[in-house]
Amino acid sequence: MDTGKVVLGALAGVAVGAVLGILFAPDKGLNTRRKISKTGEDFTQDLKDKFEDFIESISQKFEDVKDEVVDYTDQAQAEQKEKRDSK
């Protein structure tokens, strides 16, 4: 299973549990709405943070692959030059 899906599922479960806990807690409607709003904001921020981490991870992997390709290309060109020079 994809790690991103597991994290997203866990975050969604935590958010749903928090909202249900708030809804069933004995409190005034205004306070309950504020708590739900705060929980939603926290959940949104967590998702943004996870998404930014994911994008950063993908960007880093892309840079690593790009560097490997450049190194491989440089190496292949050097080998090709050596073969031409040895003839």
ZIDA-V280942 format. One record per residue. N is the residue number from 0. RES is the residue in one small letter. PHI is phi in whole degrees, 0 to 359 (* if undefined). PSI is psi in radians with two decimals (none if undefined). OMEGA is omega in degrees with one decimal (NA if undefined). Layout:
BEGIN
n = <N,N>
res = <RES,RES>
phi = <PHI,PHI>
psi = <PSI,PSI>
omega = <OMEGA,OMEGA>
END
This chain:
BEGIN
n = <0,1,2,3,4,5,6,7,8,9,10,11,12,13,14,15,16,17,18,19,20,21,22,23,24,25,26,27,28,29,30,31,32,33,34,35,36,37,38,39,40,41,42,43,44,45,46,47,48,49,50,51,52,53,54,55,56,57,58,59,60,61,62,63,64,65,66,67,68,69,70,71,72,73,74,75,76,77,78,79,80,81,82,83,84,85,86>
res = <m,d,t,g,k,v,v,l,g,a,l,a,g,v,a,v,g,a,v,l,g,i,l,f,a,p,d,k,g,l,n,t,r,r,k,i,s,k,t,g,e,d,f,t,q,d,l,k,d,k,f,e,d,f,i,e,s,i,s,q,k,f,e,d,v,k,d,e,v,v,d,y,t,d,q,a,q,a,e,q,k,e,k,r,d,s,k>
phi = <*,290,299,299,292,295,296,298,296,295,297,296,297,296,296,297,298,294,296,296,298,291,296,270,282,283,206,294,302,298,295,297,297,296,296,297,298,296,297,298,296,297,297,298,295,299,296,299,298,296,295,297,298,297,297,298,297,296,298,296,296,298,298,298,295,299,297,296,295,298,298,297,296,299,296,296,294,296,296,295,296,299,295,295,291,281,281>
psi = <2.52,2.33,-0.69,-0.69,-0.66,-0.79,-0.78,-0.74,-0.71,-0.76,-0.72,-0.72,-0.72,-0.75,-0.78,-0.75,-0.71,-0.76,-0.77,-0.68,-0.70,-0.74,-0.61,-0.08,2.44,1.83,2.87,2.67,-0.74,-0.78,-0.70,-0.79,-0.68,-0.74,-0.74,-0.75,-0.78,-0.75,-0.74,-0.73,-0.74,-0.76,-0.76,-0.75,-0.70,-0.75,-0.73,-0.77,-0.78,-0.71,-0.75,-0.71,-0.73,-0.81,-0.74,-0.73,-0.79,-0.74,-0.74,-0.75,-0.69,-0.79,-0.71,-0.79,-0.73,-0.77,-0.71,-0.72,-0.75,-0.78,-0.78,-0.74,-0.78,-0.74,-0.77,-0.70,-0.70,-0.75,-0.71,-0.71,-0.73,-0.72,-0.73,-0.72,-0.51,-0.23,none>
omega = <-178.3,-177.6,179.3,179.2,179.2,180.0,179.3,178.1,178.5,178.2,178.7,178.2,178.2,-179.4,179.4,178.3,179.2,179.2,179.1,177.4,179.2,-178.6,-177.9,178.4,179.7,-179.4,178.0,-179.3,-179.5,179.0,179.0,179.0,177.4,179.4,179.0,179.2,179.6,178.8,177.6,177.7,178.1,179.6,178.8,179.3,177.4,178.3,177.8,179.5,179.9,180.0,178.0,176.7,179.1,-179.7,178.6,179.2,179.2,179.3,179.1,178.7,178.2,179.0,178.7,179.4,179.1,178.4,178.4,179.2,178.3,178.6,179.8,179.4,178.3,179.8,-179.8,178.3,178.9,178.6,179.4,178.2,178.2,179.7,178.2,-178.3,-177.6,-179.0,NA>
END
